[in-house]
Amino acid sequence: MFDTGVESTPRIRVIVDLLQEQGRITVAELAERTGASEMTIRRDLDQLAEQGVLRRVRGGAISLLLRGEATPFAIRERADTTIKDAIAAELDSLISDGETVILDSGTTTLAVARRLARRRVTVVPLDLHAVTVLSRGPEVTLLVPGGRTLPGSLMFTGHLTALSLSALRVDTVILGACGLSVRHGLTSNSLDEVPIRQQAIGAADRRIAVCAGGKFSDAGFGLVCPAADLDMVITDDGAPAAQLAAMAQAGVEVRTVSGI
């Protein structure tokens, strides 16, 4: 795995969110907001500085992330792991042996990759994180689309990736989401990722989105597809009930797993 060693806890997410919101924050303020000691906060800030999330200054830190920019992959991967594992288990039950699958980039889809690595399936992963996991699967047929990779997410993008996907017809595409709603559709924070995801959707007979319930409150600036283009959404029971009802009304099958 591409492991940076940064532990993601609810405290880390609070720090990153506050930094993106305020731009600059002090150790004392973070200690008050999180209930952690100032020594612990300083250690957290040092780790995040190594990850390129912030710049340390006297008494605090300044964010290096733009407003709306995705949190680094290593931090997102370690957030909501119980929910991601439950979503991955539900998705795994829907995949048949021998099935062909395109697996989107993302941290929830990486949890799916760990499940699929135990299966007899053909998988086209859209990032190097999933390639690493799936390459260990003794019965997995692994097809790597190629192309250049984006920093952090390591998603394949560009002409070579699109060309590879255009030659495929698969049973299922499993999509991650930066944001998801009936109003805004399935969205991404990276415009480079949008055409690749659209190509993957066009190659698949079945389209399943997987995301934690919090993604229903977010919207990226790149539209991947309208919600009605999805066949199914798998999320957790923390997702807003009104959003799930709207999804169902739009003809999308909704499955929820326990977030506990």
QUIVENJO-V889934 format. One record per residue. PHI is phi in degrees with one decimal (999 if undefined). Layout:
BEGIN
phi=PHI
phi=PHI
END
This chain:
BEGIN
phi=999
phi=-89.4
phi=-98.5
phi=-94.5
phi=81.8
phi=-86.0
phi=-77.5
phi=-103.4
phi=-126.7
phi=-53.5
phi=-64.8
phi=-62.1
phi=-63.8
phi=-62.1
phi=-60.9
phi=-63.8
phi=-62.9
phi=-65.8
phi=-63.7
phi=-66.5
phi=-74.8
phi=-102.5
phi=87.2
phi=-145.3
phi=-152.3
phi=-100.2
phi=-60.7
phi=-61.8
phi=-66.2
phi=-65.9
phi=-62.0
phi=-68.0
phi=-72.3
phi=-102.8
phi=80.9
phi=-89.7
phi=-72.8
phi=-64.8
phi=-62.9
phi=-64.1
phi=-62.7
phi=-61.1
phi=-64.1
phi=-60.1
phi=-65.1
phi=-62.6
phi=-64.0
phi=-68.2
phi=-65.9
phi=-63.0
phi=-82.9
phi=84.1
phi=-80.4
phi=-149.4
phi=-117.3
phi=-72.7
phi=-129.9
phi=-58.2
phi=82.3
phi=178.4
phi=-157.3
phi=-118.5
phi=-68.0
phi=-106.1
phi=-97.1
phi=-73.6
phi=-58.2
phi=87.5
phi=-71.4
phi=-64.9
phi=-64.3
phi=-51.6
phi=-54.5
phi=-61.3
phi=-76.5
phi=-63.4
phi=-61.0
phi=-93.2
phi=-95.4
phi=54.8
phi=-64.7
phi=-63.5
phi=-64.4
phi=-62.6
phi=-65.5
phi=-67.0
phi=-63.0
phi=-62.4
phi=-65.7
phi=-63.8
phi=-62.7
phi=-57.7
phi=-69.5
phi=-97.7
phi=-100.9
phi=-93.1
phi=-58.2
phi=87.5
phi=-72.4
phi=-105.5
phi=-137.5
phi=-97.8
phi=-113.5
phi=-64.6
phi=-76.9
phi=142.6
phi=-82.5
phi=-70.7
phi=-67.5
phi=-66.5
phi=-62.9
phi=-64.1
phi=-57.8
phi=-63.6
phi=-72.5
phi=-66.9
phi=-63.3
phi=-93.0
phi=-109.1
phi=-97.0
phi=-141.1
phi=-107.0
phi=-126.7
phi=-110.1
phi=-82.3
phi=-99.5
phi=-148.8
phi=-72.4
phi=-58.6
phi=-69.2
phi=-56.5
phi=-59.7
phi=-66.4
phi=-70.7
phi=-65.5
phi=-86.7
phi=-74.8
phi=-66.0
phi=-115.4
phi=-81.1
phi=-92.8
phi=-106.1
phi=-115.4
phi=-102.0
phi=-73.7
phi=82.0
phi=100.6
phi=-87.0
phi=-112.8
phi=-84.7
phi=-58.2
phi=84.7
phi=-72.9
phi=58.1
phi=-73.6
phi=-73.4
phi=-141.2
phi=97.1
phi=-61.2
phi=-63.6
phi=-65.4
phi=-60.8
phi=-64.2
phi=-62.2
phi=-68.3
phi=-66.2
phi=-88.7
phi=-109.2
phi=-134.4
phi=-123.5
phi=-72.8
phi=-141.1
phi=-112.5
phi=-110.5
phi=-107.5
phi=-86.5
phi=-152.0
phi=-80.0
phi=-155.9
phi=-153.3
phi=-165.3
phi=-65.7
phi=-67.6
phi=-101.2
phi=79.2
phi=-89.6
phi=-125.3
phi=-131.8
phi=-83.8
phi=-118.7
phi=-66.7
phi=-63.4
phi=-80.7
phi=-59.2
phi=-64.6
phi=-69.4
phi=-63.8
phi=-64.8
phi=-63.4
phi=-64.8
phi=-60.9
phi=-66.3
phi=-88.8
phi=-111.2
phi=-79.4
phi=-129.3
phi=-123.4
phi=-120.7
phi=-101.9
phi=-125.1
phi=-164.8
phi=-68.3
phi=-60.0
phi=-64.6
phi=-68.3
phi=-73.2
phi=-97.6
phi=-112.0
phi=-149.2
phi=-78.9
phi=-92.4
phi=-111.6
phi=-80.8
phi=-85.0
phi=-165.0
phi=-64.5
phi=-59.3
phi=-65.7
phi=-77.0
phi=-85.5
phi=-88.7
phi=-153.7
phi=-125.9
phi=-114.7
phi=-143.4
phi=-105.3
phi=-75.0
phi=-88.0
phi=-67.3
phi=-59.7
phi=-58.8
phi=-64.4
phi=-67.2
phi=-66.2
phi=-64.9
phi=-66.0
phi=-60.9
phi=-61.5
phi=-65.1
phi=-80.2
phi=92.8
phi=-96.3
phi=-70.9
phi=-115.0
phi=-123.4
phi=-117.9
phi=-119.4
phi=-73.1
phi=-88.7
phi=-79.9
END
